[in-house]
Amino acid sequence: MGLGLGIGLVLSIVPSQTVVQASPERSARYAVKPEQIIFERLEITQAIGADEAITQTNEVGLGDENTVRLVASSHLFGVLNELYLGDEVVLYGTNNGIYRYTVTQVNEVERGRSEQLGSDQQAQVVLNAHQFPWSTTELVVTLSYRQ
């Protein structure tokens, strides 16, 4: 009888347990909501939605093709009334983006008619306010996107 010494090598190949599955690409859009508005010439900054001084009334995001509609409380009526054509207004979005707009229209319309303004152009913000709760008219400021 003999005794032999040797070295053996074992190679094991184990298949991977992970499976890659293809899924259809989703085109999810993230609507950029306005968080803050700055009236540059007046040096006034106002948070949107924080204290209900300015609220958004539709679900459109900044930079979308539709009109963003904002309603200001009556104590901001004086601020809107001091805006002039060509004034710059800056909006900060939820994506930390900076959106610059120019005042292109200042109108006084019957209360509830502001929905009809600004629907024919793209990338606008319509900001409206009434002076008193019993006022029959409201001030509507239309802001157009600056590129």
Backbone bond lengths (Angstrom), bond angles and torsions (degrees), N, CA, C in turn:
res aa  C-N    CA-C-N  psi(-1)  N-CA   C-N-CA  omega(-1)  CA-C   N-CA-C  phi
1 M - - - 1.424 - - 1.505 109.57 -
2 G 1.245 114.05 153.08 1.448 118.84 179.43 1.527 111.50 -134.41
3 L 1.225 114.20 158.02 1.459 120.50 179.52 1.515 106.70 -119.53
4 G 1.301 116.61 125.43 1.465 119.95 -179.39 1.526 111.48 -116.38
5 L 1.269 113.58 142.53 1.457 119.60 176.56 1.525 107.84 -110.86
6 G 1.296 115.13 140.54 1.471 118.92 178.48 1.528 111.02 -158.21
7 I 1.249 114.17 163.52 1.461 120.00 178.44 1.523 107.03 -112.27
8 G 1.320 114.23 131.09 1.453 118.81 179.79 1.533 111.28 -114.14
9 L 1.277 116.85 151.46 1.462 122.22 179.86 1.518 107.78 -124.03
10 V 1.320 114.64 128.01 1.455 119.89 179.14 1.520 107.87 -115.45
11 L 1.290 117.90 128.25 1.465 123.00 178.77 1.522 107.52 -118.74
12 S 1.323 114.54 117.43 1.460 120.10 179.89 1.524 108.95 -110.27
13 I 1.287 117.37 131.53 1.461 122.73 175.73 1.516 107.22 -113.82
14 V 1.345 114.44 116.96 1.449 120.67 -178.04 1.530 107.68 -111.41
15 P 1.322 118.15 126.40 1.465 119.10 179.10 1.530 111.23 -68.02
16 S 1.316 115.39 147.57 1.465 121.51 -179.79 1.518 110.12 -69.01
17 Q 1.327 115.60 143.31 1.450 120.62 -179.05 1.531 112.86 -91.45
18 T 1.334 117.48 -6.62 1.464 119.82 -179.30 1.510 110.27 -83.89
19 V 1.300 114.62 141.25 1.452 120.92 179.91 1.523 107.73 -122.36
20 V 1.306 116.08 129.25 1.452 120.62 178.13 1.516 107.90 -94.66
21 Q 1.313 115.66 125.52 1.451 120.19 -178.19 1.528 108.96 -118.63
22 A 1.285 116.08 129.41 1.457 120.73 178.76 1.524 108.83 -82.92
23 S 1.315 115.52 138.81 1.461 119.88 176.82 1.521 108.08 -130.99
24 P 1.302 117.04 152.91 1.459 118.54 -179.45 1.526 111.06 -63.22
25 E 1.319 114.84 143.43 1.463 119.85 -179.85 1.514 109.56 -71.58
26 R 1.301 115.17 133.04 1.455 120.12 179.14 1.519 108.49 -98.50
27 S 1.292 115.34 138.25 1.458 119.50 179.62 1.532 108.57 -104.26
28 A 1.317 115.59 62.21 1.462 120.02 -179.23 1.521 109.46 -72.15
29 R 1.309 115.94 134.07 1.459 121.45 178.21 1.511 108.78 -106.36
30 Y 1.295 113.24 138.87 1.447 119.91 177.33 1.519 107.19 -104.97
31 A 1.303 116.75 113.17 1.461 120.67 -179.48 1.525 108.74 -78.80
32 V 1.320 115.46 121.94 1.460 121.36 -179.58 1.526 108.41 -83.21
33 K 1.301 116.57 109.92 1.462 121.88 -179.04 1.528 109.82 -88.22
34 P 1.319 117.02 143.80 1.468 118.77 176.40 1.526 110.78 -73.28
35 E 1.337 116.25 136.63 1.467 121.34 179.72 1.524 112.45 -110.84
36 Q 1.323 116.10 -30.28 1.451 119.96 -174.69 1.522 109.03 -149.74
37 I 1.325 116.04 144.47 1.457 121.24 178.80 1.528 108.26 -126.58
38 I 1.324 114.90 137.35 1.464 120.65 -179.59 1.522 108.22 -124.29
39 F 1.322 115.68 120.95 1.456 121.90 173.51 1.525 105.35 -91.58
40 E 1.342 116.80 97.55 1.462 120.87 -166.56 1.526 114.08 -61.41
41 R 1.328 118.97 -49.31 1.460 120.39 -176.58 1.519 111.09 -63.01
42 L 1.320 117.33 -35.34 1.460 121.59 -178.76 1.522 112.37 -85.19
43 E 1.341 116.87 -8.15 1.462 123.48 -178.72 1.529 111.87 54.29
44 I 1.333 115.00 47.01 1.465 121.82 179.87 1.526 108.28 -119.75
45 T 1.333 115.81 130.31 1.464 122.14 176.67 1.518 108.05 -118.29
46 Q 1.327 115.68 134.20 1.463 120.27 -178.38 1.527 109.17 -137.02
47 A 1.329 117.12 130.02 1.458 121.43 174.23 1.526 108.94 -73.53
48 I 1.314 116.68 147.29 1.460 121.36 179.98 1.517 108.65 -102.38
49 G 1.325 115.86 124.80 1.454 121.96 177.25 1.515 115.17 82.83
50 A 1.328 118.38 -10.78 1.462 120.24 -175.96 1.525 111.80 -71.45
51 D 1.313 116.85 -52.09 1.466 119.79 -178.01 1.529 111.26 -117.81
52 E 1.312 115.81 19.15 1.469 123.00 178.38 1.528 113.00 65.91
53 A 1.340 118.01 14.50 1.460 119.89 175.76 1.530 110.09 -70.49
54 I 1.331 116.48 -38.51 1.463 122.05 174.06 1.518 107.11 -133.56
55 T 1.317 116.45 128.48 1.463 121.48 178.63 1.520 109.74 -128.33
56 Q 1.312 115.42 153.37 1.461 120.95 176.53 1.519 108.47 -93.57
57 T 1.344 116.61 135.59 1.464 120.14 -176.18 1.515 113.64 -104.15
58 N 1.333 118.56 -5.20 1.461 120.02 176.24 1.523 108.88 -133.48
59 E 1.306 116.94 172.51 1.463 121.91 -174.24 1.521 113.08 -99.71
60 V 1.305 118.00 20.84 1.453 122.25 -179.12 1.521 108.92 -81.87
61 G 1.339 116.69 142.14 1.459 120.41 179.19 1.517 112.12 -96.47
62 L 1.311 115.59 161.18 1.460 120.94 177.15 1.528 109.67 -63.05
63 G 1.306 116.62 140.40 1.451 121.11 -179.21 1.515 113.96 83.59
64 D 1.320 118.20 -6.01 1.461 120.89 176.17 1.521 109.69 -72.30
65 E 1.305 115.10 170.82 1.458 120.27 -179.53 1.522 112.57 -78.38
66 N 1.307 118.28 -10.68 1.455 121.72 -178.07 1.523 111.26 -99.58
67 T 1.321 115.21 176.52 1.452 122.02 -177.84 1.521 111.30 -90.72
68 V 1.334 116.15 127.77 1.464 122.08 174.16 1.521 106.70 -83.36
69 R 1.329 117.40 129.01 1.469 121.42 -178.77 1.523 110.25 -112.37
70 L 1.333 114.33 124.55 1.455 121.53 179.74 1.517 108.90 -122.12
71 V 1.322 116.02 142.83 1.458 121.75 177.66 1.520 107.66 -119.66
72 A 1.343 115.57 127.96 1.464 121.43 178.67 1.517 109.09 -99.80
73 S 1.320 115.63 148.03 1.464 119.44 176.66 1.529 109.45 -71.83
74 S 1.311 115.65 166.59 1.463 120.47 -174.45 1.530 113.08 -63.71
75 H 1.337 118.33 -26.22 1.464 117.49 179.55 1.528 112.56 -73.75
76 L 1.345 118.79 -10.70 1.463 121.59 173.87 1.532 112.36 -97.69
77 F 1.323 116.45 3.09 1.459 120.75 178.87 1.540 110.37 -57.06
78 G 1.315 116.73 -43.01 1.465 121.04 -179.82 1.518 112.64 -61.94
79 V 1.332 116.79 -36.32 1.462 121.16 178.14 1.528 109.76 -64.66
80 L 1.317 116.56 -47.78 1.463 120.06 179.61 1.518 111.40 -64.30
81 N 1.307 116.60 -34.15 1.459 121.60 -178.91 1.533 111.87 -68.74
82 E 1.340 117.85 -20.23 1.454 122.10 179.58 1.523 113.43 -90.66
83 L 1.334 118.23 -1.78 1.456 120.56 179.69 1.524 110.75 -77.67
84 Y 1.329 115.85 142.90 1.462 122.40 178.14 1.521 109.64 -116.61
85 L 1.326 116.00 158.68 1.460 120.46 174.81 1.524 108.77 -58.61
86 G 1.316 116.35 135.10 1.455 121.65 -179.70 1.515 114.58 92.02
87 D 1.338 118.42 -11.01 1.466 120.39 176.48 1.524 109.93 -62.37
88 E 1.327 115.21 145.80 1.454 119.62 178.52 1.525 110.34 -96.24
89 V 1.333 114.48 135.08 1.461 122.16 177.48 1.530 106.31 -125.66
90 V 1.324 116.44 131.74 1.460 121.52 -177.55 1.521 108.66 -112.92
91 L 1.325 115.62 132.58 1.465 121.69 176.07 1.526 108.63 -115.80
92 Y 1.332 116.03 133.66 1.457 121.43 173.84 1.519 107.38 -100.96
93 G 1.340 116.18 132.87 1.453 121.05 -177.32 1.515 112.66 -100.96
94 T 1.334 115.60 171.58 1.454 122.17 179.69 1.525 112.08 -66.55
95 N 1.322 118.41 -14.32 1.459 122.34 177.64 1.527 111.71 -93.84
96 N 1.338 116.76 13.89 1.466 124.23 -176.04 1.524 111.93 64.97
97 G 1.317 116.40 17.20 1.459 121.06 177.59 1.516 111.30 -81.54
98 I 1.321 115.05 153.91 1.461 122.17 177.55 1.519 107.18 -111.67
99 Y 1.327 116.05 122.76 1.449 122.29 -177.70 1.526 108.42 -117.56
100 R 1.326 116.69 119.02 1.463 121.58 -176.90 1.523 109.68 -101.63
101 Y 1.322 114.36 131.53 1.463 121.38 -179.76 1.520 109.10 -127.20
102 T 1.332 114.99 158.19 1.456 122.33 176.37 1.519 108.50 -120.81
103 V 1.328 116.81 138.73 1.468 121.09 176.98 1.524 107.52 -69.67
104 T 1.339 116.69 118.74 1.463 121.07 -179.43 1.530 112.77 -111.98
105 Q 1.324 117.77 -18.35 1.465 120.80 178.24 1.523 109.70 -150.11
106 V 1.310 115.17 142.14 1.463 122.09 170.83 1.522 105.54 -132.36
107 N 1.311 116.88 114.98 1.471 122.09 -175.81 1.517 110.94 -128.19
108 E 1.309 115.51 152.46 1.452 121.00 168.53 1.523 105.86 -113.97
109 V 1.314 116.05 120.13 1.462 121.25 -175.69 1.527 109.48 -128.31
110 E 1.330 114.98 167.64 1.460 119.30 173.96 1.521 108.81 -62.23
111 R 1.291 115.37 144.19 1.453 120.53 -177.94 1.530 110.00 -60.39
112 G 1.306 115.81 133.13 1.466 121.32 -178.96 1.513 113.68 92.81
113 R 1.317 119.25 -6.09 1.467 122.65 -178.77 1.526 113.18 -93.47
114 S 1.314 117.81 -2.43 1.466 119.99 -177.32 1.521 112.11 -67.36
115 E 1.325 117.64 -20.63 1.467 121.12 178.04 1.526 111.75 -62.01
116 Q 1.322 117.14 -24.81 1.462 121.19 -178.02 1.521 112.29 -82.57
117 L 1.319 117.59 -14.97 1.455 121.16 -178.45 1.520 110.93 -88.68
118 G 1.323 115.70 143.75 1.452 121.04 173.06 1.501 115.91 79.12
119 S 1.310 119.29 6.21 1.457 120.18 -176.92 1.517 113.43 -83.02
120 D 1.346 118.12 -13.65 1.460 120.01 -176.31 1.527 113.40 -91.75
121 Q 1.317 119.14 -12.27 1.449 121.39 -179.52 1.524 110.45 -115.94
122 Q 1.329 114.90 160.16 1.460 119.43 -178.05 1.522 111.00 -96.94
123 A 1.316 114.99 161.97 1.464 123.90 174.04 1.519 112.40 52.32
124 Q 1.308 115.74 57.75 1.451 120.76 178.43 1.517 110.37 -122.15
125 V 1.328 114.03 160.13 1.452 122.09 170.35 1.519 106.39 -124.78
126 V 1.322 116.59 127.86 1.463 121.40 175.63 1.523 106.43 -109.90
127 L 1.319 115.36 121.69 1.461 122.71 -177.14 1.515 107.83 -119.08
128 N 1.320 117.14 122.20 1.465 119.00 -178.20 1.528 111.47 -131.74
129 A 1.344 113.99 156.18 1.466 121.47 179.03 1.517 108.45 -157.06
130 H 1.322 115.79 153.25 1.462 120.97 173.17 1.528 107.85 -116.48
131 Q 1.325 114.93 151.94 1.462 119.32 -173.94 1.522 112.90 -74.78
132 F 1.314 116.86 -44.15 1.461 122.12 -179.08 1.528 108.93 -128.61
133 P 1.318 118.39 155.20 1.465 119.98 178.38 1.528 113.16 -59.02
134 W 1.320 117.77 -27.49 1.464 120.91 -179.15 1.529 112.86 -94.27
135 S 1.334 117.92 2.96 1.468 121.13 -179.56 1.526 110.58 -62.17
136 T 1.323 116.13 140.02 1.464 120.96 177.60 1.520 111.51 -94.68
137 T 1.327 117.18 -7.04 1.465 121.06 177.65 1.528 109.33 -122.83
138 E 1.316 115.31 162.09 1.458 120.66 176.45 1.519 109.26 -138.99
139 L 1.303 115.66 153.05 1.450 122.60 178.14 1.522 107.98 -90.50
140 V 1.329 116.52 130.42 1.463 121.23 -178.43 1.523 108.13 -122.78
141 V 1.336 115.55 121.93 1.463 122.12 178.38 1.526 107.40 -110.99
142 T 1.334 116.32 124.21 1.456 121.73 179.29 1.520 108.75 -103.47
143 L 1.321 114.92 127.02 1.464 121.84 -179.87 1.528 108.53 -112.71
144 S 1.321 116.67 130.31 1.459 121.56 178.23 1.516 110.10 -107.93
145 Y 1.312 116.18 140.45 1.468 122.68 -176.05 1.512 110.83 -66.39
146 R 1.330 116.38 133.65 1.469 122.36 175.31 1.496 109.23 -96.69
147 Q 1.313 116.72 129.18 1.466 119.66 179.53 1.506 111.54 -106.65
